[in-house]
Amino acid sequence: MAGAFKGCQKIRGPQLRNLLEAKDFILLDCDGVLWHGEKAVTGAATVVNSMIRNGKNVVFVTNNCTRPREKYVHKFSRLGFTDVMLEQIFSSSYCSALYLRDVVKITGQVFVMGCEALRSELQEAGVPCVEDAEDPDATIYNCPLAPDVKAVLVGHDDKMTFLKLAKASCYLKDPDCLFLATDIDPWHPLSGGRILPGSGSLTAALEVSSGRKATVIGKPSRFMFECISSQFEGVDPAKCLMIGDRLETDMLFGANCRLDTMLTLTGVSQTKDAEEYRDSELTTNHSFVPDYIVDSIADFLPAFEEQDKRSN
């Protein structure tokens, strides 16, 4: 349980039902837990819809900043998650916009080293971004630099260029310019054994070139949980369960926020990875260890089937 080191308890059946009954808020990662690309994990939609219909506060916490929340709503609906609303979705791009607008109250422009969806989320929140259409012949020696840049925000960028990295490094020479990252996920799995470099790889490059460390907004930072607590009433960490597929982000996020954590084996991390952290002599590694492990989010299905029988 959160606050006391146990770890890696394989749970199902009555234990799973009892755990669910003890929780008011269920925090769910998306990629690797609910879906893989455009294919939902078997049973995931039924479980999530049942959780919501049975009165659980379900919120989605994702480091994926490649689509604005409105498009997430469409994806949930398209994959059969019929009861999900915009207010339940907390992406690293949305939380970055809240951080810039409400926490630091940014007064200048933000240079975005990220995808269009990230820029769109900032603009939706009224956060001014540098309009930066690159001249293909421009170099860092002769390109103009925008005035009044007060923050650099790094996220997933599949159109990353050396010039973007160089510009961001120049802006960060100003010690008053904030250095933010949506997340530090190093990579994401693709089909066929390929991988996609994540925001963390771009952040690491900029940390080296600027000599500075980024403030991370998404998991495993606590800020995403603070966003949830500010928008929902009665969020008690002891009554929350964080379900994810990645030990170094999802489980650490839960540990940082003092939440019970559950690893699903449908994504990146597997039981042997969790057990290696559990058995490590470094106590700091214990924060990566889930309290519970399930094969899939679909393991919750019998709990709802039994609940339906009792109510009939």
Contacts in CASP RR format, 6 or more apart in sequence:
PFRMAT RR
TARGET T0000
AUTHOR 0000-0000-0000
METHOD contacts of the structure
MODEL  1
MAGAFKGCQKIRGPQLRNLLEAKDFILLDCDGVLWHGEKAVTGAATVVNS
MIRNGKNVVFVTNNCTRPREKYVHKFSRLGFTDVMLEQIFSSSYCSALYL
RDVVKITGQVFVMGCEALRSELQEAGVPCVEDAEDPDATIYNCPLAPDVK
AVLVGHDDKMTFLKLAKASCYLKDPDCLFLATDIDPWHPLSGGRILPGSG
SLTAALEVSSGRKATVIGKPSRFMFECISSQFEGVDPAKCLMIGDRLETD
MLFGANCRLDTMLTLTGVSQTKDAEEYRDSELTTNHSFVPDYIVDSIADF
LPAFEEQDKRSN
1 260 0 8 1.000
1 291 0 8 1.000
2 237 0 8 1.000
2 238 0 8 1.000
2 254 0 8 1.000
2 255 0 8 1.000
2 258 0 8 1.000
2 259 0 8 1.000
2 260 0 8 1.000
2 261 0 8 1.000
2 291 0 8 1.000
3 258 0 8 1.000
5 286 0 8 1.000
5 289 0 8 1.000
6 291 0 8 1.000
7 274 0 8 1.000
7 278 0 8 1.000
7 289 0 8 1.000
7 290 0 8 1.000
7 291 0 8 1.000
7 292 0 8 1.000
8 271 0 8 1.000
8 274 0 8 1.000
8 275 0 8 1.000
8 278 0 8 1.000
8 289 0 8 1.000
8 290 0 8 1.000
8 293 0 8 1.000
9 291 0 8 1.000
9 292 0 8 1.000
9 293 0 8 1.000
10 292 0 8 1.000
10 293 0 8 1.000
10 294 0 8 1.000
11 19 0 8 1.000
11 262 0 8 1.000
11 292 0 8 1.000
11 293 0 8 1.000
11 294 0 8 1.000
12 294 0 8 1.000
12 299 0 8 1.000
12 302 0 8 1.000
13 299 0 8 1.000
13 302 0 8 1.000
13 303 0 8 1.000
16 294 0 8 1.000
16 299 0 8 1.000
16 300 0 8 1.000
16 302 0 8 1.000
16 303 0 8 1.000
17 302 0 8 1.000
17 303 0 8 1.000
17 306 0 8 1.000
17 307 0 8 1.000
19 241 0 8 1.000
19 260 0 8 1.000
19 292 0 8 1.000
20 26 0 8 1.000
20 51 0 8 1.000
20 56 0 8 1.000
20 241 0 8 1.000
20 300 0 8 1.000
20 303 0 8 1.000
22 239 0 8 1.000
23 56 0 8 1.000
23 239 0 8 1.000
23 240 0 8 1.000
23 241 0 8 1.000
23 260 0 8 1.000
24 56 0 8 1.000
24 57 0 8 1.000
24 234 0 8 1.000
24 236 0 8 1.000
24 239 0 8 1.000
24 240 0 8 1.000
25 56 0 8 1.000
25 57 0 8 1.000
25 58 0 8 1.000
25 59 0 8 1.000
25 228 0 8 1.000
25 232 0 8 1.000
25 235 0 8 1.000
25 236 0 8 1.000
25 239 0 8 1.000
25 240 0 8 1.000
25 241 0 8 1.000
26 51 0 8 1.000
26 56 0 8 1.000
26 57 0 8 1.000
26 58 0 8 1.000
26 59 0 8 1.000
26 240 0 8 1.000
26 241 0 8 1.000
26 243 0 8 1.000
27 59 0 8 1.000
27 60 0 8 1.000
27 61 0 8 1.000
27 225 0 8 1.000
27 228 0 8 1.000
27 240 0 8 1.000
27 241 0 8 1.000
27 242 0 8 1.000
27 243 0 8 1.000
27 259 0 8 1.000
28 34 0 8 1.000
28 48 0 8 1.000
28 58 0 8 1.000
28 59 0 8 1.000
28 60 0 8 1.000
28 61 0 8 1.000
28 243 0 8 1.000
28 244 0 8 1.000
28 297 0 8 1.000
29 60 0 8 1.000
29 61 0 8 1.000
29 62 0 8 1.000
29 219 0 8 1.000
29 243 0 8 1.000
29 244 0 8 1.000
29 245 0 8 1.000
29 246 0 8 1.000
29 250 0 8 1.000
30 60 0 8 1.000
30 62 0 8 1.000
30 64 0 8 1.000
30 72 0 8 1.000
31 37 0 8 1.000
31 62 0 8 1.000
31 64 0 8 1.000
31 188 0 8 1.000
31 245 0 8 1.000
31 267 0 8 1.000
32 41 0 8 1.000
32 244 0 8 1.000
32 245 0 8 1.000
32 264 0 8 1.000
32 266 0 8 1.000
32 267 0 8 1.000
32 268 0 8 1.000
33 41 0 8 1.000
33 44 0 8 1.000
33 243 0 8 1.000
33 244 0 8 1.000
33 245 0 8 1.000
33 264 0 8 1.000
33 266 0 8 1.000
33 267 0 8 1.000
33 297 0 8 1.000
34 40 0 8 1.000
34 41 0 8 1.000
34 44 0 8 1.000
34 45 0 8 1.000
34 48 0 8 1.000
34 60 0 8 1.000
34 79 0 8 1.000
34 81 0 8 1.000
34 297 0 8 1.000
35 41 0 8 1.000
35 44 0 8 1.000
35 75 0 8 1.000
35 79 0 8 1.000
36 266 0 8 1.000
36 267 0 8 1.000
38 78 0 8 1.000
38 79 0 8 1.000
39 79 0 8 1.000
40 79 0 8 1.000
40 80 0 8 1.000
40 81 0 8 1.000
41 266 0 8 1.000
41 296 0 8 1.000
41 297 0 8 1.000
41 298 0 8 1.000
42 296 0 8 1.000
42 298 0 8 1.000
43 296 0 8 1.000
43 297 0 8 1.000
43 298 0 8 1.000
43 301 0 8 1.000
44 81 0 8 1.000
44 296 0 8 1.000
44 297 0 8 1.000
44 298 0 8 1.000
45 79 0 8 1.000
45 80 0 8 1.000
45 81 0 8 1.000
45 82 0 8 1.000
46 298 0 8 1.000
46 301 0 8 1.000
46 304 0 8 1.000
47 297 0 8 1.000
47 298 0 8 1.000
47 300 0 8 1.000
47 301 0 8 1.000
47 304 0 8 1.000
48 58 0 8 1.000
48 81 0 8 1.000
48 83 0 8 1.000
48 84 0 8 1.000
48 297 0 8 1.000
49 80 0 8 1.000
49 81 0 8 1.000
49 82 0 8 1.000
49 83 0 8 1.000
50 300 0 8 1.000
50 304 0 8 1.000
51 58 0 8 1.000
51 300 0 8 1.000
51 304 0 8 1.000
52 58 0 8 1.000
52 83 0 8 1.000
52 84 0 8 1.000
53 83 0 8 1.000
54 304 0 8 1.000
54 307 0 8 1.000
57 232 0 8 1.000
58 84 0 8 1.000
58 88 0 8 1.000
59 88 0 8 1.000
59 89 0 8 1.000
59 90 0 8 1.000
59 228 0 8 1.000
59 232 0 8 1.000
60 72 0 8 1.000
60 84 0 8 1.000
60 88 0 8 1.000
60 89 0 8 1.000
60 90 0 8 1.000
61 90 0 8 1.000
61 219 0 8 1.000
61 224 0 8 1.000
61 225 0 8 1.000
61 228 0 8 1.000
61 242 0 8 1.000
61 253 0 8 1.000
62 72 0 8 1.000
62 89 0 8 1.000
62 90 0 8 1.000
62 91 0 8 1.000
62 92 0 8 1.000
63 91 0 8 1.000
63 92 0 8 1.000
63 182 0 8 1.000
63 183 0 8 1.000
63 185 0 8 1.000
63 199 0 8 1.000
63 218 0 8 1.000
63 219 0 8 1.000
63 249 0 8 1.000
64 91 0 8 1.000
64 92 0 8 1.000
64 156 0 8 1.000
65 91 0 8 1.000
65 92 0 8 1.000
65 93 0 8 1.000
65 96 0 8 1.000
65 114 0 8 1.000
65 115 0 8 1.000
65 117 0 8 1.000
65 118 0 8 1.000
65 121 0 8 1.000
65 155 0 8 1.000
65 156 0 8 1.000
65 182 0 8 1.000
65 183 0 8 1.000
65 199 0 8 1.000
66 115 0 8 1.000
66 117 0 8 1.000
66 118 0 8 1.000
66 156 0 8 1.000
67 75 0 8 1.000
67 91 0 8 1.000
67 117 0 8 1.000
68 91 0 8 1.000
68 93 0 8 1.000
68 94 0 8 1.000
68 117 0 8 1.000
68 120 0 8 1.000
68 121 0 8 1.000
68 124 0 8 1.000
69 86 0 8 1.000
69 89 0 8 1.000
69 91 0 8 1.000
69 94 0 8 1.000
69 121 0 8 1.000
70 86 0 8 1.000
71 117 0 8 1.000
72 89 0 8 1.000
72 91 0 8 1.000
73 84 0 8 1.000
73 85 0 8 1.000
73 86 0 8 1.000
73 89 0 8 1.000
76 84 0 8 1.000
77 84 0 8 1.000
87 231 0 8 1.000
90 224 0 8 1.000
90 227 0 8 1.000
90 228 0 8 1.000
91 121 0 8 1.000
92 155 0 8 1.000
92 182 0 8 1.000
92 183 0 8 1.000
92 199 0 8 1.000
92 217 0 8 1.000
92 218 0 8 1.000
92 219 0 8 1.000
92 224 0 8 1.000
93 117 0 8 1.000
93 118 0 8 1.000
93 121 0 8 1.000
93 122 0 8 1.000
93 155 0 8 1.000
93 182 0 8 1.000
94 121 0 8 1.000
94 227 0 8 1.000
95 217 0 8 1.000
95 218 0 8 1.000
95 223 0 8 1.000
95 224 0 8 1.000
95 227 0 8 1.000
96 118 0 8 1.000
96 121 0 8 1.000
96 122 0 8 1.000
96 153 0 8 1.000
96 180 0 8 1.000
96 182 0 8 1.000
96 217 0 8 1.000
96 218 0 8 1.000
97 121 0 8 1.000
97 122 0 8 1.000
97 124 0 8 1.000
97 125 0 8 1.000
97 126 0 8 1.000
97 127 0 8 1.000
98 125 0 8 1.000
98 227 0 8 1.000
99 180 0 8 1.000
99 217 0 8 1.000
99 223 0 8 1.000
100 106 0 8 1.000
100 110 0 8 1.000
100 122 0 8 1.000
100 125 0 8 1.000
100 127 0 8 1.000
100 151 0 8 1.000
100 153 0 8 1.000
100 180 0 8 1.000
101 125 0 8 1.000
101 126 0 8 1.000
101 127 0 8 1.000
104 151 0 8 1.000
104 178 0 8 1.000
106 127 0 8 1.000
106 128 0 8 1.000
106 150 0 8 1.000
106 151 0 8 1.000
106 178 0 8 1.000
107 150 0 8 1.000
108 128 0 8 1.000
108 148 0 8 1.000
108 149 0 8 1.000
108 150 0 8 1.000
108 151 0 8 1.000
109 128 0 8 1.000
109 129 0 8 1.000
109 130 0 8 1.000
109 146 0 8 1.000
109 147 0 8 1.000
109 148 0 8 1.000
109 149 0 8 1.000
109 150 0 8 1.000
110 122 0 8 1.000
110 127 0 8 1.000
110 128 0 8 1.000
110 129 0 8 1.000
110 130 0 8 1.000
110 149 0 8 1.000
110 150 0 8 1.000
110 151 0 8 1.000
110 152 0 8 1.000
110 153 0 8 1.000
111 129 0 8 1.000
111 130 0 8 1.000
111 132 0 8 1.000
111 146 0 8 1.000
111 149 0 8 1.000
111 151 0 8 1.000
111 152 0 8 1.000
111 153 0 8 1.000
111 167 0 8 1.000
111 168 0 8 1.000
111 171 0 8 1.000
112 118 0 8 1.000
112 119 0 8 1.000
112 122 0 8 1.000
112 129 0 8 1.000
112 130 0 8 1.000
112 153 0 8 1.000
112 155 0 8 1.000
113 152 0 8 1.000
113 153 0 8 1.000
113 154 0 8 1.000
113 155 0 8 1.000
113 157 0 8 1.000
113 160 0 8 1.000
113 164 0 8 1.000
113 165 0 8 1.000
113 168 0 8 1.000
113 202 0 8 1.000
113 206 0 8 1.000
114 153 0 8 1.000
114 154 0 8 1.000
114 155 0 8 1.000
114 156 0 8 1.000
114 157 0 8 1.000
114 160 0 8 1.000
114 202 0 8 1.000
115 155 0 8 1.000
115 156 0 8 1.000
115 157 0 8 1.000
115 158 0 8 1.000
115 159 0 8 1.000
118 153 0 8 1.000
118 155 0 8 1.000
118 156 0 8 1.000
118 182 0 8 1.000
119 129 0 8 1.000
122 129 0 8 1.000
122 153 0 8 1.000
123 129 0 8 1.000
130 146 0 8 1.000
130 149 0 8 1.000
132 146 0 8 1.000
132 164 0 8 1.000
132 167 0 8 1.000
134 143 0 8 1.000
134 161 0 8 1.000
134 163 0 8 1.000
134 164 0 8 1.000
135 143 0 8 1.000
138 163 0 8 1.000
139 163 0 8 1.000
140 163 0 8 1.000
140 166 0 8 1.000
140 167 0 8 1.000
140 170 0 8 1.000
143 163 0 8 1.000
143 167 0 8 1.000
145 167 0 8 1.000
145 170 0 8 1.000
145 171 0 8 1.000
149 171 0 8 1.000
149 174 0 8 1.000
149 177 0 8 1.000
150 176 0 8 1.000
150 177 0 8 1.000
150 178 0 8 1.000
151 177 0 8 1.000
151 178 0 8 1.000
151 179 0 8 1.000
151 180 0 8 1.000
152 168 0 8 1.000
152 171 0 8 1.000
152 172 0 8 1.000
152 177 0 8 1.000
152 178 0 8 1.000
152 179 0 8 1.000
152 180 0 8 1.000
152 206 0 8 1.000
153 180 0 8 1.000
153 181 0 8 1.000
153 182 0 8 1.000
154 168 0 8 1.000
154 180 0 8 1.000
154 181 0 8 1.000
154 182 0 8 1.000
154 199 0 8 1.000
154 200 0 8 1.000
154 202 0 8 1.000
154 203 0 8 1.000
154 206 0 8 1.000
154 214 0 8 1.000
155 181 0 8 1.000
155 182 0 8 1.000
155 183 0 8 1.000
155 199 0 8 1.000
155 202 0 8 1.000
155 203 0 8 1.000
156 182 0 8 1.000
156 198 0 8 1.000
156 199 0 8 1.000
156 202 0 8 1.000
157 164 0 8 1.000
157 199 0 8 1.000
157 202 0 8 1.000
160 202 0 8 1.000
165 202 0 8 1.000
165 205 0 8 1.000
165 206 0 8 1.000
165 209 0 8 1.000
166 209 0 8 1.000
168 206 0 8 1.000
168 209 0 8 1.000
168 210 0 8 1.000
169 206 0 8 1.000
169 209 0 8 1.000
169 210 0 8 1.000
171 177 0 8 1.000
172 179 0 8 1.000
172 206 0 8 1.000
172 210 0 8 1.000
172 211 0 8 1.000
172 212 0 8 1.000
173 210 0 8 1.000
178 215 0 8 1.000
179 206 0 8 1.000
179 210 0 8 1.000
179 212 0 8 1.000
179 213 0 8 1.000
179 214 0 8 1.000
179 215 0 8 1.000
180 214 0 8 1.000
180 215 0 8 1.000
180 216 0 8 1.000
180 217 0 8 1.000
181 199 0 8 1.000
181 200 0 8 1.000
181 203 0 8 1.000
181 214 0 8 1.000
181 215 0 8 1.000
181 216 0 8 1.000
181 217 0 8 1.000
182 199 0 8 1.000
182 217 0 8 1.000
182 218 0 8 1.000
183 199 0 8 1.000
183 200 0 8 1.000
183 216 0 8 1.000
183 217 0 8 1.000
183 218 0 8 1.000
183 219 0 8 1.000
183 249 0 8 1.000
184 199 0 8 1.000
184 200 0 8 1.000
184 203 0 8 1.000
184 204 0 8 1.000
184 214 0 8 1.000
184 216 0 8 1.000
184 249 0 8 1.000
185 198 0 8 1.000
185 199 0 8 1.000
185 200 0 8 1.000
185 246 0 8 1.000
185 249 0 8 1.000
186 197 0 8 1.000
186 198 0 8 1.000
186 200 0 8 1.000
186 201 0 8 1.000
187 195 0 8 1.000
187 196 0 8 1.000
187 197 0 8 1.000
187 198 0 8 1.000
187 201 0 8 1.000
188 195 0 8 1.000
188 196 0 8 1.000
188 198 0 8 1.000
189 195 0 8 1.000
189 196 0 8 1.000
189 267 0 8 1.000
189 268 0 8 1.000
190 196 0 8 1.000
203 214 0 8 1.000
206 214 0 8 1.000
207 213 0 8 1.000
207 214 0 8 1.000
215 221 0 8 1.000
217 223 0 8 1.000
217 224 0 8 1.000
218 224 0 8 1.000
218 253 0 8 1.000
219 249 0 8 1.000
219 250 0 8 1.000
219 252 0 8 1.000
219 253 0 8 1.000
220 248 0 8 1.000
220 249 0 8 1.000
220 250 0 8 1.000
220 252 0 8 1.000
220 253 0 8 1.000
220 254 0 8 1.000
220 255 0 8 1.000
220 256 0 8 1.000
221 253 0 8 1.000
221 256 0 8 1.000
222 253 0 8 1.000
222 256 0 8 1.000
222 257 0 8 1.000
224 253 0 8 1.000
225 253 0 8 1.000
225 254 0 8 1.000
225 257 0 8 1.000
225 259 0 8 1.000
228 235 0 8 1.000
229 235 0 8 1.000
237 257 0 8 1.000
237 258 0 8 1.000
237 259 0 8 1.000
238 258 0 8 1.000
240 257 0 8 1.000
240 259 0 8 1.000
240 260 0 8 1.000
241 259 0 8 1.000
241 260 0 8 1.000
241 261 0 8 1.000
241 262 0 8 1.000
242 250 0 8 1.000
242 251 0 8 1.000
242 253 0 8 1.000
242 254 0 8 1.000
242 257 0 8 1.000
242 259 0 8 1.000
242 260 0 8 1.000
242 261 0 8 1.000
242 262 0 8 1.000
243 250 0 8 1.000
243 261 0 8 1.000
243 262 0 8 1.000
243 264 0 8 1.000
243 297 0 8 1.000
244 250 0 8 1.000
244 251 0 8 1.000
244 261 0 8 1.000
244 262 0 8 1.000
244 263 0 8 1.000
244 264 0 8 1.000
245 263 0 8 1.000
245 264 0 8 1.000
245 265 0 8 1.000
245 266 0 8 1.000
245 267 0 8 1.000
245 268 0 8 1.000
245 269 0 8 1.000
246 267 0 8 1.000
246 268 0 8 1.000
246 269 0 8 1.000
247 263 0 8 1.000
247 269 0 8 1.000
247 273 0 8 1.000
247 274 0 8 1.000
247 277 0 8 1.000
247 288 0 8 1.000
247 289 0 8 1.000
247 290 0 8 1.000
248 269 0 8 1.000
248 288 0 8 1.000
250 261 0 8 1.000
250 263 0 8 1.000
251 261 0 8 1.000
251 263 0 8 1.000
251 269 0 8 1.000
251 274 0 8 1.000
251 287 0 8 1.000
251 288 0 8 1.000
251 289 0 8 1.000
251 290 0 8 1.000
252 287 0 8 1.000
252 288 0 8 1.000
253 259 0 8 1.000
254 260 0 8 1.000
254 261 0 8 1.000
255 261 0 8 1.000
255 287 0 8 1.000
255 288 0 8 1.000
256 287 0 8 1.000
260 291 0 8 1.000
260 292 0 8 1.000
261 290 0 8 1.000
261 291 0 8 1.000
261 292 0 8 1.000
262 290 0 8 1.000
262 291 0 8 1.000
262 292 0 8 1.000
262 293 0 8 1.000
262 294 0 8 1.000
263 269 0 8 1.000
263 271 0 8 1.000
263 274 0 8 1.000
263 290 0 8 1.000
263 292 0 8 1.000
263 293 0 8 1.000
263 294 0 8 1.000
264 293 0 8 1.000
264 294 0 8 1.000
264 295 0 8 1.000
264 296 0 8 1.000
264 297 0 8 1.000
265 271 0 8 1.000
265 293 0 8 1.000
265 294 0 8 1.000
265 295 0 8 1.000
265 296 0 8 1.000
266 295 0 8 1.000
266 296 0 8 1.000
266 297 0 8 1.000
271 293 0 8 1.000
274 288 0 8 1.000
274 289 0 8 1.000
274 290 0 8 1.000
274 293 0 8 1.000
277 285 0 8 1.000
277 286 0 8 1.000
277 288 0 8 1.000
277 289 0 8 1.000
278 286 0 8 1.000
278 289 0 8 1.000
280 286 0 8 1.000
294 300 0 8 1.000
END
